[in-house]
Amino acid sequence: MKPDMQIPILDISAIYSEDADRKLHLAKAFHTAYSTAGFSYIVNHQVPEQLIERVFNASELFHVLPLAEKMRVELNHLHRGFIPINTSTDVNSKLANVKHPNQSESFMVMREDSANSPQVLKGNYLAGANQWPELSGFKDDVMAYNNAMADLARKLIDIIALALRAREEFTESFDVPTTWLRLLHYPANNVSSAKELESKGVYGSAPHTDFGCLTLLAQDDVGGLQVQNKQRQWIDVPRLPGSFVVNAGDMLQRWSNNQLKSTPHRVINASGNTRYSCPFFFDPHVSTNITPLPSCVSAAHPPAYEPINFGEFLQRELQAGYQQHAKPGPAKR
């Protein structure tokens, strides 16, 4: 299946170059893509295909475990571990009347913090260690992929900073980033029509925008990801070999004062097959105060948002969607 050509394809090889002109050209292309579609395929990213295969294999090995085994590492208050099916509902969706939980299960990994790390000692929100199932090689494969994606995302942040003419304060917010790697499994169902699932309000992932900054998605060939275009039509975003699907989130839209778009998307798995995907989310440190960048504000475009603290924002989002966060302590800044 060829990708819908409304989704641009960006060659990002310039992120590995010392050529300033190449990086500036990429920054302009990024700004064009994300001020319109809000999504792109990125190619020539230099993440080895073998490493991507390893994380998908790890995901499948985990998700075929008996439920009791997976529940041993159920999601905790640090937002790490197994999220069972029918336990996550996008109650804050502004795009659909979501009545049913997402038809997916997942395993969540965040930044790995040791007990004596500065983040843990300061009591920063969500700082801590990951939970791991007893699967040989699982942690090594997952963390190798996580670290490669964090390196790639950090290079993309530098390009975004160039595109927005942002000051160092923007890039420094990602020196100790908030990262999330989610190993998603969408079970097969007996409904073969996406329209029927939509009419029932049953989604693999309900229509939403990502609340963070940058999302990099690896997906299999099953399909189901759809993005909403300017005409509010849902268009398919199938797998393009050798690429990641990258989208901007709400925080990047806020930082850019609406220059870069956080685009609605959803997953409807009407294939009759099991679907796997591995989204990686790259966000600033929880202490970051996010307000429109000075370079994105002018007399014609005054600030569209009030400042917010990212950690406090996260608490509200996670409280709304997950019972494990029902009574968290105050975010440390």
C-alpha positions in Angstrom: 0.0 0.0 0.0 1.4 3.4 -0.9 1.2 6.3 1.5 -1.5 8.9 1.0 0.5 11.7 -0.7 -1.2 14.3 1.5 1.4 13.2 4.1 4.8 14.7 3.1 7.9 12.6 3.1 11.0 14.3 4.7 14.6 13.2 4.0 16.2 14.0 7.4 19.7 12.9 6.5 20.8 16.5 7.1 20.6 16.0 10.9 23.8 14.0 10.6 25.6 16.6 8.5 27.8 19.5 9.4 26.5 21.5 6.5 24.5 24.4 7.9 22.8 25.1 4.6 21.4 21.5 4.5 20.1 21.8 8.0 18.5 25.1 7.2 16.8 23.6 4.1 15.5 20.7 6.3 14.2 23.2 8.9 12.3 25.1 6.2 10.8 21.8 4.9 9.9 20.8 8.4 8.1 24.1 9.1 6.2 23.7 5.8 5.1 20.2 6.6 4.1 20.8 10.2 2.4 24.2 9.6 0.1 22.3 7.2 -0.3 18.6 7.6 1.2 18.3 11.1 2.5 14.9 10.1 5.2 13.5 7.9 7.1 10.3 7.1 10.8 10.7 7.9 13.3 8.7 5.9 17.1 8.3 6.1 16.9 8.5 9.9 19.7 5.9 10.5 17.9 3.8 13.1 18.8 0.3 12.0 16.0 -1.8 10.6 17.3 -4.7 12.7 16.8 -2.7 15.9 13.2 -1.9 14.9 12.5 -5.6 14.2 13.9 -6.4 17.7 11.5 -4.1 19.5 8.6 -5.4 17.5 9.6 -9.0 18.4 10.0 -8.0 22.0 6.5 -6.4 21.9 5.0 -9.6 20.5 6.7 -11.8 23.0 5.3 -9.7 25.8 1.8 -9.5 24.5 1.4 -13.2 23.9 2.1 -13.9 27.6 -0.8 -15.0 29.8 -2.7 -12.1 31.3 -1.6 -13.1 34.8 2.0 -12.8 33.8 1.5 -9.3 32.3 -0.5 -8.2 35.3 2.6 -8.7 37.5 4.0 -5.6 35.9 0.7 -3.6 35.7 1.0 0.1 35.2 2.1 1.9 38.4 1.9 5.4 39.7 5.1 6.2 37.8 3.3 5.4 34.6 5.5 2.4 33.8 4.3 -1.1 33.0 1.4 -3.0 31.4 -1.9 -1.3 30.5 -4.6 -3.9 30.0 -7.3 -3.6 27.3 -10.5 -1.7 28.3 -8.7 0.3 31.0 -7.8 3.5 29.0 -10.5 5.9 27.8 -9.8 9.2 26.1 -12.2 11.1 28.3 -10.7 14.5 27.3 -11.2 13.9 23.5 -12.6 17.1 21.8 -13.0 15.1 18.5 -15.5 12.4 19.4 -17.9 11.4 22.0 -15.8 8.6 23.5 -17.9 6.1 25.4 -15.8 3.0 25.1 -12.2 2.3 26.2 -9.5 2.0 23.5 -9.3 -1.5 22.1 -5.7 -1.9 22.7 -3.3 -3.0 25.4 0.3 -1.8 25.8 3.5 -1.9 27.8 4.9 1.5 28.8 8.5 2.4 29.3 9.8 5.8 30.4 13.2 7.4 31.0 15.1 5.0 33.3 16.1 6.7 36.5 18.1 5.0 39.2 17.2 5.4 42.9 20.1 7.9 43.4 19.5 9.9 40.2 19.1 13.6 40.7 15.6 13.4 39.2 14.5 10.8 41.9 16.3 12.6 44.7 14.5 15.8 43.8 11.2 14.1 43.8 10.4 15.1 40.2 7.0 13.9 38.9 7.2 10.4 37.3 10.9 10.0 37.9 11.9 6.4 38.7 12.7 3.0 37.3 10.9 0.9 34.8 9.1 -2.4 35.5 10.3 -5.4 33.5 8.7 -8.8 32.8 10.8 -11.9 33.1 11.6 -12.3 29.4 15.2 -13.0 28.3 16.6 -10.1 26.4 13.4 -8.0 26.6 14.9 -5.1 28.6 18.0 -4.9 26.5 16.1 -4.8 23.2 13.5 -2.3 24.4 16.0 0.0 26.0 18.4 -0.1 23.0 15.4 1.0 20.8 14.3 3.6 23.4 17.8 5.1 23.5 18.2 5.2 19.7 14.8 7.0 19.4 15.7 9.5 22.1 18.9 10.4 20.2 17.0 10.8 17.0 14.3 12.9 18.6 16.8 15.2 20.2 18.4 15.8 16.7 14.9 16.6 15.4 14.4 19.1 18.3 17.5 21.0 17.0 15.9 21.2 13.6 12.6 22.5 15.1 14.6 25.1 17.0 16.1 26.2 13.8 12.7 26.3 12.1 11.2 28.4 14.8 14.3 30.6 15.4 14.1 29.5 19.0 16.6 30.4 21.8 18.7 27.9 23.6 16.1 27.8 26.4 13.9 25.7 24.1 16.5 23.0 23.3 17.8 23.0 26.9 14.3 21.9 28.0 15.1 18.5 26.4 18.5 18.0 28.0 16.8 15.7 30.5 13.7 14.8 28.5 10.4 13.1 29.5 10.3 10.1 27.2 7.6 7.4 26.7 7.9 4.3 24.6 4.6 2.4 24.2 4.5 -1.1 22.9 1.0 -1.3 21.5 -1.1 -4.3 20.6 -4.5 -4.0 18.9 -6.3 -7.4 19.0 -8.1 -8.6 15.9 -11.9 -8.2 15.9 -14.8 -9.7 13.9 -15.9 -6.4 12.4 -14.6 -5.8 8.9 -16.0 -2.3 8.4 -14.3 0.8 9.8 -17.6 2.7 9.4 -19.4 0.2 11.6 -16.7 0.5 14.3 -16.9 4.3 14.0 -20.7 4.3 14.3 -20.4 2.3 17.5 -17.7 4.5 18.9 -15.3 1.6 19.1 -11.7 2.6 18.3 -8.3 1.0 18.7 -7.3 4.6 19.6 -10.1 7.2 19.8 -9.7 10.5 17.8 -7.2 12.6 19.7 -4.2 14.9 19.4 -1.0 14.0 21.3 -0.6 16.1 24.4 3.2 16.3 24.3 5.7 17.6 21.9 7.0 15.1 19.3 5.8 11.6 18.4 7.8 9.1 16.3 5.8 6.0 15.3 6.9 2.6 13.9 4.0 0.5 12.7 3.4 -2.8 11.0 1.8 -3.5 7.7 -1.7 -4.1 9.1 -2.9 -0.5 8.8 -5.5 1.4 10.7 -3.8 4.7 11.5 -5.7 7.7 10.1 -5.1 11.4 10.1 -7.6 14.2 9.8 -6.9 16.6 6.9 -8.0 20.2 6.6 -11.3 19.1 5.1 -11.9 17.0 8.3 -11.6 13.9 6.2 -9.9 10.8 7.7 -7.0 9.7 5.4 -5.0 6.5 5.8 -1.4 6.6 6.9 -0.1 3.1 6.0 3.4 1.9 6.8 6.1 3.2 4.4 9.1 0.9 4.6 12.2 2.6 6.0 10.3 5.4 7.6 8.8 6.6 10.9 5.6 8.6 11.0 6.2 11.8 13.0 3.7 14.2 14.3 3.6 17.3 16.5 1.8 17.4 19.7 -0.2 20.0 21.7 2.9 21.4 23.5 4.7 22.0 20.3 1.7 23.8 18.9 1.6 25.9 22.0 5.3 26.7 22.0 5.1 27.7 18.3 2.0 29.9 18.9 0.1 27.7 16.4 2.7 27.8 13.7 3.1 24.0 14.0 0.0 21.9 14.1 -1.0 19.2 16.5 -3.2 17.1 14.1 -6.0 14.8 15.1 -5.5 11.1 14.4 -7.0 7.8 15.3 -6.7 4.1 14.9 -9.4 1.8 13.6 -8.4 -1.8 13.3 -10.9 -3.3 10.9 -8.4 -5.6 9.2 -9.4 -8.7 11.0 -5.7 -9.1 12.0 -3.7 -8.3 15.1 -1.9 -4.9 14.8 1.3 -3.8 16.5 2.8 -0.3 16.7 5.6 1.3 18.8 5.1 5.1 19.3 7.9 7.0 21.0 7.0 10.3 22.6 9.6 12.9 23.3 8.8 15.8 25.7 10.5 18.4 27.8 11.5 18.0 31.4 8.6 18.2 33.8 9.9 21.4 35.3 9.5 23.2 31.9 7.2 26.2 31.7 5.8 26.4 28.2 4.7 29.6 26.7 4.7 30.8 23.0 8.3 31.4 21.9 9.2 35.1 21.4 10.2 34.4 17.8 6.7 33.1 17.2 4.9 36.2 18.6 4.3 39.5 16.9 1.8 42.3 16.8 -0.1 40.4 14.1 0.2 37.1 16.1 0.0 37.8 19.8 0.4 34.9 22.3 -2.4 32.5 21.9 -1.8 30.6 25.1 -1.1 31.4 28.7 2.1 29.8 30.3 1.7 26.3 31.7 4.0 24.0 33.7 4.5 20.7 31.8 4.6 18.6 35.0 1.3 20.0 36.3 -0.3 19.6 32.9 0.8 15.9 32.8 -0.7 15.3 36.2 -4.1 16.5 35.0 -3.9 14.5 31.8 -2.9 11.2 33.5 -5.4 11.7 36.4 -8.2 11.9 33.8 -7.3 8.8 32.0 -5.7 6.4 34.5 -6.8 5.2 37.9 -3.2 4.7 39.0 -2.8 8.5 38.9 -6.1 9.3 40.7 -4.3 10.7 43.8 -0.8 11.8 42.9 1.2 14.2 44.9 1.9 17.7 43.7 4.3 18.0 40.8 7.8 19.0 41.7 9.2 21.8 39.6 
